[in-house]
Amino acid sequence: MQHFYQSVYDLIVETSTNLPGDVRRAVQAAQIKEDNGTRSALSLSRIADNIHMAETNVSPICQDTGMPTFIIHCPVGANQIVMKKHILEAVANATKASKLRTNSVDSLTGANSGDNLGPGTPVIHFEQWEQGDVEVKLILKGGGCENKNIQYSLPADLEGVGKAGRDLDGIRKCVMHAVYQAQGQGCSAGFIGVGIGGDRTSGYELAKHQLFRHVDDVNPHPDLRKVEEYVMEHANTLGIGTMGFGGQVTLLGCKVGVMNRLPASFFVSVAYNCWAFRRQGVILNAETGEINGWSYPRGEEVSFKEAFEASLEEAKNTPQEERREIVLTTPISEEQIRSLKVGDVVVINGTMHTGRDALHKYLMDHDAPIDLNGAAIYHCGPVMAKDDAGEWHVKAAGPTTSIREEPYQGDIIKKFGIRAVIGKGGMGPKTLAALKDHGGVYLNAIGGAAQYYAQCFKKVEGVDYMEFGIPEAMWHLETEGFAAIVTMDSHGNSLHADVEKNSLEKLAALKEPVFK
């Protein structure tokens, strides 16, 4: 199997940079369904642009390349020890080449391994089969959508849908609630895999396995097919929409599997995946390790090139005054911030600073390395690369889920005078109050659009706290043309709170029994 290492490396690059054809078709279908001119429609257009840019640049679709999870089917006699060694080598080298972000962190110390290797990472499952070739499948599921996974123990009383019993209707209620609770924090419009039964561990594994099914397949089990069809129809009536902005399309796929359980336990496990549904597989010659075929349609089979070129042409021909964009240059004044309201499209120029979990925790008890008065802080863990001259460059830089910073953000705004907080998914009441009291706004960028935003960073001005690891370090970036939408303003308004309230009301309307 002298070619096995190269084949796995090629699989990693393909999975990270080239969204599969069946997923692309789902995104295209969503664009057709969404109302023209809405925030969700605009987001889907930028998502389509990002997909094309990632393919063209051979760079990560989303900067969060997740927990690499491999499932390998191999014939009897295959040397799994050697195969695992080559997989680890391919992961480390793909990370070095900036095709994967450095995502493996010591759970006790917070230290980043720097190569995506460490206890438990990557995840590798071997299964023997009776076929003569080798199949290697890979899924890259980012932390934002991984955090929206949820598991229910039936019977249960669920917000919005009421009592969920140990039956098909109870399962339906769990799945609908899972879509509701994700809101925009998992980068909707998304995909879900559902596992019915098992124990707490195997139930989640079954749910994640459903994500390896083709988007357009049909469940052979009639009851499970009913659930899938119901969820796909009704989840898109909740009004959550792309990025949680409201809209016609909230879910792009639902796949349900079932296994036996213990009499005392009835788990329904849901694995939520963002629109950047990165999973691919290869069929290998068992003798040489060479690629004989791909498990899913490759991205170039469903091209976004024409749509991307049309988008560029439209932007070029649209007069600036018709774009309804408010351009701000950092540092930003309180007066400028107070003039903004929910729904405004804001374009940021000037210096922007990244900051995630480690930085927010640190700044609670320490001074900042630079003056943050009037600054814009970006919840982002970028993929960075250093050239031969030693200069850093941004390779991928979409927003991370902001709600993790809720315990810190209000205090950080007050302490340092930050005017703009940029991320995805929105934040809670503590941050909203701080924005009102101290004159700030929350700007929702498009989750997963790592290539679209990377082009906005023209130069790396510096970096602090590299000891936190590349994703958690504080990068200072020269920014031009970074566009995002005001979803929480300085007047106490929150689009996220409004959408959540509205979707809960629509969810409650679906609580009556459907399956007898």
Buried (B, 14 or more C-beta within 10 A) or exposed (E): BEBBBBBBBBBBBBBBBBBBBBBBBBBBEBBEBBEEEBBBBBBBBBBBBBBBBBBBBEBBBBBBBBBBBBBBBBEEEBEEEEBBEBBBBBBBBBBBBBBBBBBBBEEEEBBBBBBBBBEEBBEBEEEEEEEEBBBBBBBBBBBBBBBBBBBBEBEBEBEBBEEBBBBBBBBBBBBBBBBBBBBBBBBBBBBBBBBBBBBEEBBBBBBBBBBBBBBEEEBEEEBBEBBBEBBBEBBBBBBBBBBBBBBBBBBBBBBBBBEEBEEEBBBBBBBBBBBBBBBBBBBBBBEEBBBEEBBBBBBEEBBBEEBBEEBEEEEEEEEEEEEEBBEBBBBBEBEBBBEBEBBBBBBBBBBBBBBBBBBBBBBEEEEBBBEBEBBBBBBBBBBBBEEEEEEBBBBBBBBBBBBBBBBBBBBBBEBBBBBBBBBBBBBBEBBBEBBBEBBBBBBBBBBBBBBBBBBBBEBBBBBBBEEBBBBBBBBBBBBBEBBBBBBBBBEEBBBBBEBBEBBBEBBBEBBEEBEE
